[in-house]
Amino acid sequence: ESIYIAAVIAGFILIIAAINFINLSTASATRRSKEVAMRKVLGSTRKNLIMQFFGESILLSLLSLILSIVAIYFILPTFEYLLDASINIKQIVTLPVISVVILGTLLLGVLSGVYPAFILSGFKPAEVLKTSKSTGNKSINLFRKSLVVFQFMISIVLLVSAFVIYQQYQFLTSKELGFSKEEIVLIPIRGTTIIENPESFKTELLSNPQVVAASAVSDILGQDVPSRPFRISGYDDPQNIPGFFTDHDFAKTFGINIIEGRDFDKTNEADHQNLLMNEAMLDLLKDKNWEGQQIGWGRGQRQIIGMVENFNFMSLKTDIKPLFIGFSNSFISYVAVRVSEGNVYNTLAKLESSWKKFEPEKPFVPLFLDQKLNELYQSERKTGELIGYFSGLAILIAFLGLVGLVTYRVNSRIHEIGIRKVLGATASNILNLLSVEFIVLVLVANVLAWPFAWYIMTTWLENFTYKIALEWWHFGAAGIIAVLIAAITVFARSYKAILTNPVETIRES
């Protein structure tokens, strides 16, 4: 999934870069109009000029390809981390891939040069040499402004996406699950002698005053609880229902509330054949008088003795399902140890000491429940980081393009600025004059980007049962960043023109 996202965003960034080239080429039409006119006077045909401009565009694309190959060497480790995959360059650099990259580079050069080539080559020598002005018209200016709007729109959509994905990740990793995941250490015991008598191991662990409770469990709670066939009254066939197996002190270890009935009792041997269920199970039972109901499991029957409060025993991407909790040593895989608050890492040495008494030849490999559950959402975190990096790159490219356009606009109005200053215009008046055009373009980009970003993020959030709500600041923050970048760019490029002596600018013009 991350690879597809990266490919799509990379495509949009290429479009932004191509837009910058087109914008800057058409903006430089005034400077190059005399060059075009002189070439035509000296015998160049329009075809020659078109080929020249295409050549310049393609050459820039090829130079960019060379620089990108150098850049790959430095950014590849970060890219592998974000994609959570190892990239073997030798396997990628094949003849078909090289051919596609070169053809793509040439195509990008051609597409970037189409508009500038035909516009610049269309200047009429007599008009250009006589007026010394660009033959650019309103349609060209409108096209150029549209391109600025489009590239900022893409940047804003990426920024909004990065904000939403990051906040969703924070929500998933901090949401209350209905049980305690902090201060829980999971000790894998599958394939050890401990599994034959986990109670003895638990007794040894509980001799440590920093251990609050311990319970043998079948699965990692909150990550995955497999469905198992239970026979329920009123159904002809066994029902596939998540079944979690444990022993005494399960509720105490994980801080789960028993809202009706009772917990397993250590003094009651019959509880080894009994079950607990969660609230969601009521929706599945035909007979709502659940207490004492017989549930078929394996070759026998088990009785429901208690109901626990609903908790998220699986990923937050799914809703809470019906659940049975029962005894069964044959399914046990871990011993969950709950230690006193703030003592998880300090207690590890003592837990390992207890482990060595039972399994001296096998390594002690503890798992931390909160970390294991956070790993469920690493793809969301890395997707957010990936889009964040690309958002920064898109903003940077848009910023560089804006710098060129603002510089061109300031230079083309330098005479006007000088006259306005002579007539009494202040620095703020001039800055207003120069900035309004670009600020309006970025505001328009915001208006167009927000609905698009809302649709993309709403669709993405539908993958989660538990999710954040889209808020105004997701869009407002992205918009403000874009406007600030435009404002700072205009101010930085206009500052020198505003301070220049108007006499000099009028004389030079």
C-alpha positions as CSV (number, residue, x, y, z in Angstrom):
1,E,0.0,0.0,0.0
2,S,2.8,2.4,0.9
3,I,4.5,1.8,-2.4
4,Y,1.3,2.7,-4.3
5,I,0.9,5.8,-2.2
6,A,4.5,6.8,-2.8
7,A,4.1,6.3,-6.6
8,V,1.0,8.4,-6.8
9,I,2.4,11.2,-4.7
10,A,5.7,11.1,-6.7
11,G,3.6,11.5,-9.9
12,F,1.9,14.6,-8.5
13,I,5.3,16.0,-7.5
14,L,6.6,15.5,-11.0
15,I,3.5,17.4,-12.2
16,I,4.3,20.3,-9.8
17,A,7.9,20.4,-11.1
18,A,6.7,20.4,-14.7
19,I,4.2,23.2,-13.9
20,N,7.1,25.2,-12.4
21,F,9.1,24.7,-15.6
22,I,6.1,25.8,-17.8
23,N,5.4,28.8,-15.6
24,L,8.9,30.0,-15.4
25,S,9.4,29.5,-19.2
26,T,6.3,31.5,-20.1
27,A,7.2,34.1,-17.4
28,S,10.5,34.6,-19.1
29,A,8.9,35.2,-22.4
30,T,9.6,39.0,-22.2
31,R,13.3,38.4,-21.7
32,R,13.5,35.8,-24.5
33,S,11.1,37.6,-27.0
34,K,13.9,39.6,-28.5
35,E,16.1,36.5,-28.8
36,V,13.2,34.7,-30.7
37,A,12.7,37.8,-32.9
38,M,16.4,38.1,-33.8
39,R,16.6,34.4,-34.6
40,K,13.6,34.6,-36.9
41,V,15.1,37.7,-38.6
42,L,18.3,35.8,-39.1
43,G,16.5,33.0,-40.8
44,S,15.3,30.5,-38.2
45,T,12.0,28.9,-38.9
46,R,9.4,28.3,-36.2
47,K,10.2,24.6,-36.4
48,N,13.8,25.3,-35.6
49,L,12.7,27.3,-32.5
50,I,10.3,24.7,-31.4
51,M,13.1,22.1,-31.6
52,Q,15.4,24.4,-29.6
53,F,12.9,24.8,-26.8
54,F,12.1,21.1,-26.7
55,G,15.8,20.4,-26.6
56,E,16.3,22.7,-23.6
57,S,13.4,21.1,-21.8
58,I,14.6,17.5,-22.5
59,L,18.2,18.4,-21.5
60,L,17.0,19.8,-18.2
61,S,15.0,16.5,-17.6
62,L,18.1,14.4,-18.4
63,L,20.2,16.5,-16.0
64,S,17.5,16.1,-13.4
65,L,17.7,12.3,-13.9
66,I,21.4,12.3,-13.2
67,L,21.0,14.4,-10.1
68,S,18.1,12.1,-8.9
69,I,20.4,9.0,-9.3
70,V,22.9,10.7,-7.0
71,A,20.1,11.7,-4.5
72,I,18.8,8.1,-4.4
73,Y,22.1,7.0,-2.8
74,F,21.5,9.3,0.1
75,I,17.8,9.0,0.7
76,L,17.4,5.2,0.0
77,P,17.8,4.2,3.7
78,T,15.1,6.6,4.8
79,F,12.8,5.5,1.9
80,E,13.2,1.9,2.9
81,Y,12.3,2.7,6.5
82,L,9.1,4.6,5.4
83,L,8.1,1.7,3.1
84,D,9.0,-0.9,5.7
85,A,10.7,-2.9,3.0
86,S,14.2,-3.6,1.8
87,I,15.0,-2.4,-1.7
88,N,17.6,-4.4,-3.7
89,I,18.9,-1.9,-6.3
90,K,20.5,-4.7,-8.4
91,Q,17.1,-6.4,-8.8
92,I,15.5,-3.1,-9.8
93,V,18.2,-1.9,-12.3
94,T,17.2,-4.0,-15.2
95,L,16.9,-3.2,-18.9
96,P,13.1,-2.8,-18.9
97,V,13.2,-0.5,-15.8
98,I,16.0,1.6,-17.3
99,S,14.1,1.9,-20.5
100,V,10.9,3.0,-18.7
101,V,12.9,5.6,-16.6
102,I,14.6,7.0,-19.7
103,L,11.4,7.1,-21.7
104,G,9.6,8.7,-18.7
105,T,12.3,11.3,-18.4
106,L,12.1,12.2,-22.1
107,L,8.3,12.3,-22.0
108,L,8.4,14.6,-19.0
109,G,10.8,16.8,-20.9
110,V,8.5,16.9,-23.9
111,L,5.4,17.6,-21.9
112,S,7.1,20.3,-19.9
113,G,8.3,22.0,-23.1
114,V,5.1,21.8,-25.2
115,Y,3.5,25.0,-24.0
116,P,6.6,27.2,-23.8
117,A,7.9,26.0,-27.1
118,F,4.8,26.9,-29.0
119,I,4.2,30.1,-27.2
120,L,7.7,31.5,-27.4
121,S,8.2,30.4,-31.0
122,G,5.0,32.2,-32.0
123,F,6.3,35.7,-31.3
124,K,6.2,38.0,-34.4
125,P,9.6,39.7,-35.0
126,A,8.2,43.1,-36.2
127,E,6.0,43.6,-33.1
128,V,8.6,42.4,-30.6
129,L,11.5,44.5,-32.0
130,K,9.2,47.6,-32.4
131,T,7.6,47.6,-29.0
132,S,10.2,45.7,-26.9
133,K,7.4,44.2,-25.0
134,S,6.2,40.6,-24.6
135,T,3.3,39.6,-26.8
136,G,2.0,37.7,-23.8
137,N,-1.8,38.0,-23.5
138,K,-4.4,37.5,-20.9
139,S,-4.9,33.9,-21.9
140,I,-1.3,33.2,-21.1
141,N,-1.5,34.9,-17.8
142,L,-4.6,33.1,-16.9
143,F,-3.0,29.8,-17.8
144,R,0.0,30.6,-15.7
145,K,-2.1,31.5,-12.7
146,S,-4.1,28.3,-13.1
147,L,-0.9,26.3,-12.9
148,V,0.1,28.1,-9.7
149,V,-3.3,27.3,-8.2
150,F,-3.0,23.7,-9.3
151,Q,0.4,23.1,-7.7
152,F,-0.6,24.7,-4.4
153,M,-3.8,22.7,-4.4
154,I,-1.8,19.5,-4.6
155,S,0.5,20.7,-1.8
156,I,-2.5,21.6,0.4
157,V,-4.1,18.2,-0.2
158,L,-0.9,16.5,0.9
159,L,-0.6,18.6,4.0
160,V,-4.2,17.9,5.1
161,S,-3.6,14.2,4.5
162,A,-0.4,14.2,6.6
163,F,-2.2,16.0,9.5
164,V,-5.2,13.6,9.5
165,I,-3.1,10.4,9.2
166,Y,-0.8,11.4,11.9
167,Q,-3.6,12.3,14.3
168,Q,-5.4,9.0,13.5
169,Y,-2.3,7.1,14.4
170,Q,-2.0,9.1,17.7
171,F,-5.7,8.3,18.3
172,L,-5.2,4.5,17.7
173,T,-2.2,4.2,19.9
174,S,-3.7,6.3,22.8
175,K,-7.3,5.1,22.8
176,E,-8.6,3.3,25.9
177,L,-9.1,-0.4,24.9
178,G,-11.2,-1.4,28.0
179,F,-8.2,-3.2,29.5
180,S,-4.8,-2.2,30.8
181,K,-2.0,-2.5,28.2
182,E,0.6,-0.6,30.1
183,E,2.9,-2.3,32.7
184,I,2.0,-5.7,31.0
185,V,4.9,-8.0,30.1
186,L,4.2,-11.0,27.9
187,I,6.5,-14.0,28.4
188,P,6.2,-16.6,25.5
189,I,6.1,-20.1,27.0
190,R,5.0,-22.2,23.9
191,G,7.6,-25.0,23.4
192,T,8.8,-24.8,27.1
193,T,8.2,-27.0,30.1
194,I,6.4,-24.1,31.8
195,I,3.4,-24.8,29.7
196,E,2.8,-28.1,31.5
197,N,2.4,-26.3,34.8
198,P,2.1,-22.5,34.3
199,E,0.7,-22.1,37.9
200,S,4.1,-22.9,39.4
201,F,5.8,-20.4,37.2
202,K,3.2,-17.8,38.2
203,T,3.7,-18.5,41.9
204,E,7.4,-17.8,41.4
205,L,6.7,-14.6,39.6
206,L,4.3,-13.4,42.2
207,S,7.0,-13.8,44.9
208,N,8.4,-10.6,43.5
209,P,6.6,-7.7,45.3
210,Q,6.6,-5.6,42.1
211,V,4.5,-8.1,40.3
212,V,0.8,-7.2,40.8
213,A,-0.8,-10.2,39.0
214,A,-0.1,-12.9,36.4
215,S,-2.2,-15.0,34.1
216,A,-1.5,-17.6,31.4
217,V,-3.2,-16.6,28.1
218,S,-3.6,-18.0,24.6
219,D,-3.2,-14.9,22.5
220,I,-2.0,-11.3,22.5
221,L,-5.0,-9.4,23.8
222,G,-5.9,-6.5,21.6
223,Q,-4.1,-7.9,18.6
224,D,-5.7,-11.1,17.5
225,V,-8.1,-13.6,19.0
226,P,-9.0,-16.4,16.5
227,S,-12.5,-17.6,16.0
228,R,-13.3,-21.1,17.2
229,P,-16.4,-23.3,16.8
230,F,-18.9,-23.0,19.7
231,R,-22.2,-24.7,19.8
232,I,-25.0,-22.4,21.0
233,S,-28.6,-23.2,21.8
234,G,-30.9,-22.1,19.0
235,Y,-28.4,-22.6,16.2
236,D,-28.2,-25.7,14.1
237,D,-24.5,-25.4,13.3
238,P,-21.5,-24.4,15.4
239,Q,-20.8,-20.7,15.4
240,N,-17.4,-19.3,14.7
241,I,-16.8,-17.0,17.7
242,P,-13.5,-15.5,19.0
243,G,-12.4,-17.7,21.9
244,F,-9.7,-16.5,24.3
245,F,-8.3,-19.0,26.8
246,T,-6.7,-18.2,30.1
247,D,-6.6,-19.3,33.7
248,H,-7.2,-17.6,37.1
249,D,-6.5,-13.9,37.6
250,F,-7.2,-12.9,33.9
251,A,-9.5,-10.0,34.9
252,K,-7.2,-8.8,37.6
253,T,-4.1,-8.9,35.4
254,F,-5.7,-6.9,32.6
255,G,-7.9,-4.7,34.7
256,I,-11.1,-6.0,33.0
257,N,-14.4,-5.3,34.7
258,I,-16.9,-8.1,35.4
259,I,-20.3,-6.4,35.3
260,E,-22.5,-9.4,36.0
261,G,-22.1,-12.9,37.5
262,R,-18.6,-13.8,38.8
263,D,-15.0,-14.3,37.9
264,F,-13.2,-17.7,37.8
265,D,-12.6,-19.0,41.4
266,K,-9.3,-20.7,42.2
267,T,-11.0,-22.8,44.9
268,N,-13.7,-24.0,42.5
269,E,-12.3,-26.8,40.3
270,A,-15.5,-26.8,38.2
271,D,-14.6,-23.4,36.9
272,H,-12.1,-25.1,34.6
273,Q,-15.1,-26.1,32.6
274,N,-16.9,-22.7,32.8
275,L,-16.9,-19.6,30.5
276,L,-17.0,-15.9,30.7
277,M,-18.5,-13.9,27.9
278,N,-18.6,-10.2,26.9
279,E,-21.5,-7.8,26.5
280,A,-21.5,-8.2,22.7
281,M,-22.4,-11.9,23.1
282,L,-25.9,-10.9,24.2
283,D,-26.7,-9.9,20.7
284,L,-25.8,-13.4,19.5
285,L,-27.6,-15.5,22.2
286,K,-31.1,-16.5,21.4
287,D,-31.9,-16.7,25.1
288,K,-31.0,-13.5,26.8
289,N,-31.0,-15.1,30.2
290,W,-27.3,-15.9,29.7
291,E,-26.3,-17.0,33.3
292,G,-26.0,-20.7,33.5
293,Q,-26.5,-21.3,29.8
294,Q,-24.7,-24.4,28.4
295,I,-22.3,-23.8,25.5
296,G,-20.9,-26.7,23.5
297,W,-17.1,-26.8,23.2
298,G,-15.1,-29.8,21.9
299,R,-16.9,-32.9,23.1
300,G,-18.5,-31.4,26.2
301,Q,-20.5,-28.5,27.5
302,R,-19.4,-25.4,29.4
303,Q,-21.5,-23.1,31.6
304,I,-21.5,-19.3,31.4
305,I,-20.8,-17.9,34.9
306,G,-20.0,-14.2,34.2
307,M,-20.1,-11.3,31.8
308,V,-17.3,-8.8,31.3
309,E,-17.5,-5.3,30.0
310,N,-16.8,-4.9,26.3
311,F,-13.2,-4.3,25.5
312,N,-11.2,-4.2,22.2
313,F,-9.6,-7.6,22.1
314,M,-8.8,-7.2,18.4
315,S,-7.5,-4.4,16.2
316,L,-9.3,-1.0,16.3
317,K,-9.9,-1.4,12.6
318,T,-12.7,-3.8,13.6
319,D,-15.7,-3.4,15.9
320,I,-16.1,-5.4,19.2
321,K,-17.3,-8.9,18.4
322,P,-18.9,-11.5,20.7
323,L,-16.3,-13.3,22.8
324,F,-16.0,-16.3,25.0
325,I,-13.2,-16.6,27.7
326,G,-12.4,-20.0,29.1
327,F,-9.8,-22.4,30.6
328,S,-7.6,-24.6,28.3
329,N,-3.9,-25.3,28.9
330,S,-3.6,-26.7,25.4
331,F,-4.1,-23.2,23.9
332,I,-1.8,-21.3,26.3
333,S,1.1,-19.4,24.6
334,Y,2.1,-16.6,27.0
335,V,2.2,-15.7,30.7
336,A,1.0,-12.1,31.1
337,V,2.6,-10.3,34.0
338,R,1.3,-7.1,35.3
339,V,3.9,-5.1,37.3
340,S,3.4,-2.1,39.5
341,E,3.3,1.3,37.7
342,G,6.6,2.7,36.5
343,N,8.5,-0.5,37.3
344,V,8.3,-2.4,34.0
345,Y,12.0,-2.2,33.0
346,N,13.3,-2.3,36.6
347,T,11.5,-5.6,37.1
348,L,12.8,-7.4,33.9
349,A,16.0,-8.6,35.6
350,K,13.9,-10.3,38.4
351,L,11.5,-11.8,35.8
352,E,14.5,-13.2,33.9
353,S,15.8,-14.7,37.2
354,S,12.5,-16.5,37.7
355,W,12.6,-17.7,34.1
356,K,16.0,-19.2,34.5
357,K,14.8,-21.3,37.4
358,F,12.4,-23.1,35.0
359,E,14.2,-22.7,31.6
360,P,17.9,-22.2,32.2
361,E,18.8,-23.3,28.6
362,K,16.4,-21.0,26.8
363,P,16.7,-17.3,26.3
364,F,14.3,-14.9,28.1
365,V,12.5,-12.9,25.4
366,P,9.8,-10.7,27.0
367,L,7.3,-8.7,25.0
368,F,5.7,-5.4,26.1
369,L,2.0,-5.4,25.4
370,D,1.7,-1.7,24.7
371,Q,4.6,-1.9,22.1
372,K,3.1,-5.0,20.4
373,L,-0.3,-3.2,20.1
374,N,1.3,0.0,18.7
375,E,3.0,-2.2,16.0
376,L,-0.5,-2.9,14.7
377,Y,-0.6,0.7,13.4
378,Q,2.9,1.1,12.1
379,S,1.7,1.2,8.5
380,E,-0.5,4.3,9.4
381,R,2.5,6.0,11.1
382,K,4.8,5.3,8.2
383,T,2.2,6.4,5.7
384,G,1.8,9.6,7.6
385,E,5.5,10.2,7.7
386,L,5.8,9.3,4.0
387,I,3.1,11.9,3.1
388,G,4.7,14.4,5.5
389,Y,8.1,14.1,3.6
390,F,6.4,14.4,0.3
391,S,4.3,17.3,1.5
392,G,7.4,19.2,2.5
393,L,9.0,18.4,-0.9
394,A,5.9,19.6,-2.8
395,I,5.7,22.8,-0.8
396,L,9.4,23.4,-1.4
397,I,9.0,22.9,-5.2
398,A,5.9,25.2,-5.2
399,F,7.9,27.7,-3.2
400,L,10.8,27.7,-5.7
401,G,8.4,28.2,-8.6
402,L,6.6,31.0,-6.7
403,V,10.0,32.7,-6.1
404,G,10.7,32.7,-9.9
405,L,7.2,34.1,-10.7
406,V,7.3,36.8,-8.0
407,T,10.8,37.8,-9.2
408,Y,9.5,38.1,-12.7
409,R,6.4,40.1,-11.7
410,V,8.4,42.5,-9.6
411,N,10.9,43.1,-12.4
412,S,8.2,43.6,-14.9
413,R,6.5,46.2,-12.7
414,I,9.7,48.0,-11.5
415,H,8.9,51.1,-13.6
416,E,5.4,51.2,-12.2
417,I,6.7,50.8,-8.6
418,G,9.1,53.7,-9.1
419,I,6.3,56.0,-10.4
420,R,4.0,55.0,-7.5
421,K,6.7,55.8,-4.9
422,V,7.2,59.2,-6.5
423,L,3.5,59.9,-6.3
424,G,3.6,59.1,-2.6
425,A,2.9,55.3,-2.3
426,T,4.3,53.8,0.9
427,A,6.2,50.5,1.3
428,S,3.1,48.8,2.6
429,N,1.1,50.1,-0.4
430,I,3.6,48.6,-2.8
431,L,3.8,45.4,-0.9
432,N,0.0,45.2,-1.0
433,L,0.0,45.7,-4.7
434,L,2.5,43.0,-5.3
435,S,1.2,40.4,-2.9
436,V,-2.6,40.5,-3.5
437,E,-2.3,38.6,-6.8
438,F,-0.4,35.7,-5.4
439,I,-2.3,35.5,-2.0
440,V,-5.6,35.4,-3.9
441,L,-4.2,32.5,-6.1
442,V,-3.3,30.5,-2.9
443,L,-6.7,31.2,-1.3
444,V,-8.4,29.9,-4.5
445,A,-6.1,26.8,-4.3
446,N,-7.3,26.3,-0.7
447,V,-11.0,26.5,-1.7
448,L,-10.4,23.9,-4.4
449,A,-8.2,21.6,-2.3
450,W,-10.3,21.3,0.8
451,P,-13.3,19.4,-0.8
452,F,-10.8,17.1,-2.5
453,A,-8.8,16.5,0.7
454,W,-12.0,15.9,2.6
455,Y,-13.2,13.2,0.2
456,I,-9.8,11.4,0.2
457,M,-9.4,11.4,4.0
458,T,-13.1,10.5,4.6
459,T,-12.6,7.5,2.3
460,W,-9.4,6.5,4.0
461,L,-10.9,6.8,7.5
462,E,-13.7,4.4,6.5
463,N,-11.1,1.6,6.9
464,F,-11.3,2.1,10.7
465,T,-14.1,1.4,13.0
466,Y,-12.6,3.7,15.6
467,K,-11.5,7.0,14.0
468,I,-11.1,10.7,14.5
469,A,-13.5,13.2,13.1
470,L,-12.2,15.6,10.4
471,E,-11.9,19.0,12.0
472,W,-11.6,22.5,10.6
473,W,-8.0,22.9,11.8
474,H,-6.8,20.1,9.5
475,F,-7.8,22.2,6.6
476,G,-7.1,25.6,8.2
477,A,-3.6,24.8,9.2
478,A,-2.7,23.6,5.7
479,G,-4.2,26.7,4.2
480,I,-2.4,29.0,6.6
481,I,0.9,27.4,5.9
482,A,0.4,27.8,2.1
483,V,-0.7,31.5,2.5
484,L,2.3,32.2,4.8
485,I,4.7,30.7,2.3
486,A,3.2,32.9,-0.4
487,A,3.3,36.0,1.7
488,I,6.9,35.4,2.9
489,T,8.0,34.7,-0.7
490,V,6.4,37.9,-2.0
491,F,7.8,40.0,0.8
492,A,11.4,38.5,0.4
493,R,11.4,39.1,-3.4
494,S,9.7,42.5,-3.2
495,Y,11.8,44.0,-0.4
496,K,14.7,45.1,-2.6
497,A,12.4,46.7,-5.2
498,I,10.5,48.6,-2.5
499,L,13.7,50.0,-1.0
500,T,15.3,50.9,-4.4
501,N,15.4,54.7,-5.2
502,P,12.5,55.5,-7.5
503,V,14.7,57.8,-9.6
504,E,17.0,54.9,-10.5
505,T,14.2,52.6,-11.5
506,I,12.5,55.2,-13.6
507,R,15.8,56.1,-15.3
508,E,16.6,52.5,-16.0
509,S,13.2,51.7,-17.3
